[in-house]
Amino acid sequence: MATHQFFVDMTCEGCSGAVTRVLKKLDVKFDIDLPNKKVFIESDKDTDVLLETLKKTGKAVTYIGPK
């Protein structure tokens, strides 16, 4: 399973909570690095699916690449 790294413009616990809510619906393993505004997702799902899911938070999201 691949680990993908995303930049998500999170500024507080509420922001990371929004990321947690949308990712739990996808049933993937993930880790949030709030100070560095990064989200690491372990999944075989297409990166476009992961990116669109993260965008549902309303935050600016960028795919950085594989970890």
Rosetta constraint file for C-alpha pairs under 8 A:
AtomPair CA 1 CA 42 HARMONIC 6.43 0.50
AtomPair CA 1 CA 43 HARMONIC 5.70 0.50
AtomPair CA 1 CA 44 HARMONIC 5.54 0.50
AtomPair CA 2 CA 42 HARMONIC 5.61 0.50
AtomPair CA 2 CA 43 HARMONIC 5.68 0.50
AtomPair CA 2 CA 44 HARMONIC 6.06 0.50
AtomPair CA 2 CA 66 HARMONIC 7.21 0.50
AtomPair CA 3 CA 40 HARMONIC 6.45 0.50
AtomPair CA 3 CA 41 HARMONIC 5.38 0.50
AtomPair CA 3 CA 42 HARMONIC 4.19 0.50
AtomPair CA 3 CA 43 HARMONIC 6.32 0.50
AtomPair CA 3 CA 66 HARMONIC 5.81 0.50
AtomPair CA 3 CA 67 HARMONIC 5.61 0.50
AtomPair CA 4 CA 40 HARMONIC 5.58 0.50
AtomPair CA 4 CA 41 HARMONIC 5.15 0.50
AtomPair CA 4 CA 42 HARMONIC 6.33 0.50
AtomPair CA 4 CA 43 HARMONIC 7.63 0.50
AtomPair CA 4 CA 47 HARMONIC 7.66 0.50
AtomPair CA 4 CA 63 HARMONIC 7.91 0.50
AtomPair CA 4 CA 64 HARMONIC 7.73 0.50
AtomPair CA 4 CA 65 HARMONIC 5.83 0.50
AtomPair CA 4 CA 66 HARMONIC 4.47 0.50
AtomPair CA 4 CA 67 HARMONIC 5.68 0.50
AtomPair CA 5 CA 38 HARMONIC 6.85 0.50
AtomPair CA 5 CA 39 HARMONIC 5.84 0.50
AtomPair CA 5 CA 40 HARMONIC 4.63 0.50
AtomPair CA 5 CA 41 HARMONIC 6.53 0.50
AtomPair CA 5 CA 63 HARMONIC 6.42 0.50
AtomPair CA 5 CA 64 HARMONIC 5.42 0.50
AtomPair CA 5 CA 65 HARMONIC 5.42 0.50
AtomPair CA 5 CA 66 HARMONIC 5.79 0.50
AtomPair CA 5 CA 67 HARMONIC 5.86 0.50
AtomPair CA 6 CA 38 HARMONIC 5.58 0.50
AtomPair CA 6 CA 39 HARMONIC 5.15 0.50
AtomPair CA 6 CA 40 HARMONIC 6.39 0.50
AtomPair CA 6 CA 61 HARMONIC 6.87 0.50
AtomPair CA 6 CA 62 HARMONIC 5.63 0.50
AtomPair CA 6 CA 63 HARMONIC 4.52 0.50
AtomPair CA 6 CA 64 HARMONIC 5.15 0.50
AtomPair CA 6 CA 65 HARMONIC 7.13 0.50
AtomPair CA 7 CA 37 HARMONIC 5.81 0.50
AtomPair CA 7 CA 38 HARMONIC 4.62 0.50
AtomPair CA 7 CA 39 HARMONIC 6.39 0.50
AtomPair CA 7 CA 61 HARMONIC 5.60 0.50
AtomPair CA 7 CA 62 HARMONIC 5.03 0.50
AtomPair CA 7 CA 63 HARMONIC 6.33 0.50
AtomPair CA 7 CA 64 HARMONIC 6.53 0.50
AtomPair CA 8 CA 37 HARMONIC 5.46 0.50
AtomPair CA 8 CA 38 HARMONIC 5.80 0.50
AtomPair CA 8 CA 39 HARMONIC 6.84 0.50
AtomPair CA 8 CA 54 HARMONIC 7.91 0.50
AtomPair CA 8 CA 59 HARMONIC 6.43 0.50
AtomPair CA 8 CA 60 HARMONIC 5.80 0.50
AtomPair CA 8 CA 61 HARMONIC 4.59 0.50
AtomPair CA 8 CA 62 HARMONIC 6.62 0.50
AtomPair CA 9 CA 37 HARMONIC 5.86 0.50
AtomPair CA 9 CA 59 HARMONIC 5.70 0.50
AtomPair CA 9 CA 60 HARMONIC 5.36 0.50
AtomPair CA 9 CA 61 HARMONIC 6.61 0.50
AtomPair CA 10 CA 15 HARMONIC 5.16 0.50
AtomPair CA 10 CA 16 HARMONIC 6.38 0.50
AtomPair CA 10 CA 34 HARMONIC 6.60 0.50
AtomPair CA 10 CA 37 HARMONIC 5.63 0.50
AtomPair CA 10 CA 59 HARMONIC 7.11 0.50
AtomPair CA 11 CA 15 HARMONIC 6.34 0.50
AtomPair CA 11 CA 34 HARMONIC 7.39 0.50
AtomPair CA 11 CA 37 HARMONIC 7.69 0.50
AtomPair CA 12 CA 16 HARMONIC 6.65 0.50
AtomPair CA 12 CA 34 HARMONIC 7.47 0.50
AtomPair CA 13 CA 17 HARMONIC 5.95 0.50
AtomPair CA 13 CA 34 HARMONIC 7.90 0.50
AtomPair CA 14 CA 18 HARMONIC 6.30 0.50
AtomPair CA 15 CA 19 HARMONIC 6.54 0.50
AtomPair CA 15 CA 57 HARMONIC 7.86 0.50
AtomPair CA 16 CA 20 HARMONIC 6.17 0.50
AtomPair CA 16 CA 32 HARMONIC 7.07 0.50
AtomPair CA 16 CA 34 HARMONIC 6.87 0.50
AtomPair CA 17 CA 21 HARMONIC 6.22 0.50
AtomPair CA 18 CA 22 HARMONIC 6.47 0.50
AtomPair CA 18 CA 57 HARMONIC 5.82 0.50
AtomPair CA 19 CA 23 HARMONIC 6.15 0.50
AtomPair CA 19 CA 54 HARMONIC 6.48 0.50
AtomPair CA 19 CA 57 HARMONIC 6.29 0.50
AtomPair CA 20 CA 24 HARMONIC 6.03 0.50
AtomPair CA 21 CA 25 HARMONIC 6.87 0.50
AtomPair CA 22 CA 26 HARMONIC 7.18 0.50
AtomPair CA 22 CA 53 HARMONIC 6.50 0.50
AtomPair CA 22 CA 54 HARMONIC 6.85 0.50
AtomPair CA 22 CA 56 HARMONIC 7.25 0.50
AtomPair CA 22 CA 57 HARMONIC 7.28 0.50
AtomPair CA 23 CA 27 HARMONIC 6.75 0.50
AtomPair CA 23 CA 28 HARMONIC 6.68 0.50
AtomPair CA 23 CA 30 HARMONIC 7.74 0.50
AtomPair CA 23 CA 53 HARMONIC 7.17 0.50
AtomPair CA 23 CA 54 HARMONIC 7.41 0.50
AtomPair CA 24 CA 28 HARMONIC 6.76 0.50
AtomPair CA 28 CA 41 HARMONIC 6.94 0.50
AtomPair CA 28 CA 42 HARMONIC 6.35 0.50
AtomPair CA 28 CA 43 HARMONIC 5.86 0.50
AtomPair CA 29 CA 41 HARMONIC 5.91 0.50
AtomPair CA 29 CA 42 HARMONIC 5.14 0.50
AtomPair CA 29 CA 43 HARMONIC 6.90 0.50
AtomPair CA 30 CA 39 HARMONIC 7.05 0.50
AtomPair CA 30 CA 40 HARMONIC 5.45 0.50
AtomPair CA 30 CA 41 HARMONIC 4.29 0.50
AtomPair CA 30 CA 42 HARMONIC 5.90 0.50
AtomPair CA 31 CA 39 HARMONIC 5.84 0.50
AtomPair CA 31 CA 40 HARMONIC 5.12 0.50
AtomPair CA 31 CA 41 HARMONIC 6.55 0.50
AtomPair CA 32 CA 37 HARMONIC 7.78 0.50
AtomPair CA 32 CA 38 HARMONIC 6.15 0.50
AtomPair CA 32 CA 39 HARMONIC 4.60 0.50
AtomPair CA 32 CA 40 HARMONIC 6.40 0.50
AtomPair CA 33 CA 37 HARMONIC 5.81 0.50
AtomPair CA 33 CA 38 HARMONIC 5.05 0.50
AtomPair CA 33 CA 39 HARMONIC 6.03 0.50
AtomPair CA 33 CA 40 HARMONIC 8.00 0.50
AtomPair CA 34 CA 38 HARMONIC 6.44 0.50
AtomPair CA 40 CA 67 HARMONIC 7.80 0.50
AtomPair CA 45 CA 49 HARMONIC 6.70 0.50
AtomPair CA 45 CA 50 HARMONIC 7.05 0.50
AtomPair CA 46 CA 50 HARMONIC 6.63 0.50
AtomPair CA 47 CA 51 HARMONIC 5.99 0.50
AtomPair CA 47 CA 63 HARMONIC 7.94 0.50
AtomPair CA 48 CA 52 HARMONIC 6.07 0.50
AtomPair CA 49 CA 53 HARMONIC 6.14 0.50
AtomPair CA 50 CA 54 HARMONIC 6.24 0.50
AtomPair CA 51 CA 55 HARMONIC 6.23 0.50
AtomPair CA 51 CA 61 HARMONIC 7.12 0.50
AtomPair CA 51 CA 62 HARMONIC 7.54 0.50
AtomPair CA 51 CA 63 HARMONIC 6.95 0.50
AtomPair CA 52 CA 56 HARMONIC 6.66 0.50
AtomPair CA 53 CA 57 HARMONIC 7.82 0.50
AtomPair CA 54 CA 59 HARMONIC 7.81 0.50
AtomPair CA 54 CA 61 HARMONIC 6.82 0.50
AtomPair CA 55 CA 59 HARMONIC 6.13 0.50
AtomPair CA 55 CA 60 HARMONIC 6.94 0.50
AtomPair CA 55 CA 61 HARMONIC 6.16 0.50
